[in-house]
Amino acid sequence: MEIKVRKGYKEDLPAVLSLVKELAAYEKAPDDVVVTLDDMERDGFGDNSIFKFYVAEIDGVIAGMALYYVKYSTWKGRCIFLEDIIVREQYRRYKLGQKLFNEIIKAAKKMKARRIEWQVLDWNTPAIKFYEKYDAQFLKEWVNCRLTEEQINNFNDSI
């Protein structure tokens, strides 16, 4: 069995989108994925690409991926935000998550990022245990906030 982790390419996007949909189902939100292959191609490989990713292959089959982008902290400077690490359930015993996360750490080191950030659902015990192995900090005092696409589109500045 050959295990390989490599930089992601445009032709990998169908497999990546399939992994994203698999994660959404696991997180009990299968209908929330609205991103399309065209969106991912534009945003990952267009004139102003905004994300990068790695894929993990077993015998040439994409079994996992890690998608990240650069963010900027006014306190720290350049940082990486890890959007997702996803490994198909049948391949979880091969340490692909670890191999993918290690590549993210190497990318952060190479670009001299001062921090890697990500989110994990509070009920996702396997993921929490995985990140604990890296001695990750779990920030209880920060609250996640968002505006939805509908809220953005309905915005008027009369607030």
Contacts in CASP RR format, 6 or more apart in sequence:
PFRMAT RR
TARGET T0000
AUTHOR 0000-0000-0000
METHOD contacts of the structure
MODEL  1
MEIKVRKGYKEDLPAVLSLVKELAAYEKAPDDVVVTLDDMERDGFGDNSI
FKFYVAEIDGVIAGMALYYVKYSTWKGRCIFLEDIIVREQYRRYKLGQKL
FNEIIKAAKKMKARRIEWQVLDWNTPAIKFYEKYDAQFLKEWVNCRLTEE
QINNFNDSI
1 58 0 8 1.000
1 59 0 8 1.000
2 57 0 8 1.000
2 58 0 8 1.000
2 59 0 8 1.000
2 60 0 8 1.000
3 56 0 8 1.000
3 57 0 8 1.000
3 58 0 8 1.000
3 94 0 8 1.000
3 96 0 8 1.000
3 99 0 8 1.000
4 56 0 8 1.000
4 57 0 8 1.000
4 60 0 8 1.000
5 54 0 8 1.000
5 55 0 8 1.000
5 56 0 8 1.000
5 57 0 8 1.000
5 96 0 8 1.000
5 99 0 8 1.000
5 100 0 8 1.000
5 103 0 8 1.000
6 54 0 8 1.000
6 55 0 8 1.000
6 57 0 8 1.000
7 52 0 8 1.000
7 53 0 8 1.000
7 54 0 8 1.000
8 16 0 8 1.000
8 52 0 8 1.000
8 53 0 8 1.000
8 54 0 8 1.000
8 55 0 8 1.000
8 65 0 8 1.000
10 41 0 8 1.000
10 45 0 8 1.000
12 53 0 8 1.000
12 55 0 8 1.000
12 62 0 8 1.000
12 65 0 8 1.000
13 37 0 8 1.000
13 40 0 8 1.000
13 41 0 8 1.000
14 37 0 8 1.000
15 55 0 8 1.000
15 62 0 8 1.000
15 65 0 8 1.000
16 40 0 8 1.000
16 53 0 8 1.000
16 55 0 8 1.000
16 62 0 8 1.000
16 65 0 8 1.000
16 67 0 8 1.000
17 35 0 8 1.000
17 36 0 8 1.000
17 37 0 8 1.000
17 40 0 8 1.000
19 62 0 8 1.000
19 64 0 8 1.000
19 65 0 8 1.000
19 86 0 8 1.000
19 88 0 8 1.000
20 33 0 8 1.000
20 35 0 8 1.000
20 84 0 8 1.000
20 86 0 8 1.000
21 30 0 8 1.000
21 33 0 8 1.000
22 86 0 8 1.000
22 88 0 8 1.000
23 84 0 8 1.000
23 86 0 8 1.000
24 30 0 8 1.000
24 31 0 8 1.000
24 32 0 8 1.000
24 33 0 8 1.000
27 121 0 8 1.000
27 124 0 8 1.000
43 49 0 8 1.000
43 50 0 8 1.000
43 51 0 8 1.000
44 50 0 8 1.000
44 51 0 8 1.000
44 52 0 8 1.000
50 69 0 8 1.000
51 67 0 8 1.000
51 68 0 8 1.000
51 69 0 8 1.000
51 83 0 8 1.000
52 67 0 8 1.000
52 68 0 8 1.000
52 69 0 8 1.000
52 107 0 8 1.000
53 65 0 8 1.000
53 66 0 8 1.000
53 67 0 8 1.000
53 68 0 8 1.000
54 65 0 8 1.000
54 66 0 8 1.000
54 100 0 8 1.000
54 103 0 8 1.000
54 104 0 8 1.000
55 62 0 8 1.000
55 64 0 8 1.000
55 65 0 8 1.000
56 62 0 8 1.000
56 63 0 8 1.000
56 64 0 8 1.000
56 65 0 8 1.000
56 87 0 8 1.000
56 91 0 8 1.000
56 96 0 8 1.000
56 97 0 8 1.000
56 99 0 8 1.000
56 100 0 8 1.000
57 63 0 8 1.000
58 91 0 8 1.000
58 94 0 8 1.000
58 96 0 8 1.000
63 87 0 8 1.000
63 88 0 8 1.000
63 90 0 8 1.000
63 91 0 8 1.000
63 94 0 8 1.000
63 96 0 8 1.000
64 85 0 8 1.000
64 86 0 8 1.000
64 87 0 8 1.000
64 88 0 8 1.000
64 91 0 8 1.000
64 96 0 8 1.000
64 97 0 8 1.000
64 100 0 8 1.000
65 84 0 8 1.000
65 85 0 8 1.000
65 86 0 8 1.000
65 100 0 8 1.000
66 82 0 8 1.000
66 84 0 8 1.000
66 85 0 8 1.000
66 86 0 8 1.000
66 97 0 8 1.000
66 100 0 8 1.000
66 101 0 8 1.000
66 103 0 8 1.000
66 104 0 8 1.000
67 82 0 8 1.000
67 83 0 8 1.000
67 84 0 8 1.000
68 80 0 8 1.000
68 81 0 8 1.000
68 82 0 8 1.000
68 83 0 8 1.000
68 104 0 8 1.000
68 107 0 8 1.000
69 80 0 8 1.000
69 81 0 8 1.000
69 83 0 8 1.000
70 78 0 8 1.000
70 79 0 8 1.000
70 80 0 8 1.000
70 81 0 8 1.000
70 111 0 8 1.000
70 113 0 8 1.000
71 79 0 8 1.000
71 80 0 8 1.000
71 81 0 8 1.000
71 117 0 8 1.000
72 78 0 8 1.000
72 79 0 8 1.000
73 79 0 8 1.000
73 114 0 8 1.000
73 115 0 8 1.000
76 114 0 8 1.000
76 115 0 8 1.000
77 114 0 8 1.000
78 111 0 8 1.000
78 112 0 8 1.000
78 113 0 8 1.000
78 114 0 8 1.000
79 113 0 8 1.000
79 114 0 8 1.000
79 115 0 8 1.000
79 116 0 8 1.000
79 117 0 8 1.000
80 104 0 8 1.000
80 107 0 8 1.000
80 108 0 8 1.000
80 111 0 8 1.000
80 113 0 8 1.000
80 115 0 8 1.000
80 116 0 8 1.000
80 117 0 8 1.000
81 116 0 8 1.000
81 117 0 8 1.000
81 118 0 8 1.000
82 101 0 8 1.000
82 104 0 8 1.000
82 116 0 8 1.000
82 117 0 8 1.000
82 118 0 8 1.000
83 118 0 8 1.000
85 97 0 8 1.000
85 100 0 8 1.000
85 101 0 8 1.000
85 104 0 8 1.000
87 96 0 8 1.000
87 97 0 8 1.000
87 100 0 8 1.000
97 130 0 8 1.000
98 130 0 8 1.000
101 130 0 8 1.000
101 134 0 8 1.000
104 116 0 8 1.000
105 116 0 8 1.000
107 113 0 8 1.000
108 116 0 8 1.000
119 144 0 8 1.000
120 127 0 8 1.000
120 128 0 8 1.000
120 131 0 8 1.000
121 127 0 8 1.000
122 128 0 8 1.000
128 138 0 8 1.000
131 138 0 8 1.000
147 155 0 8 1.000
END
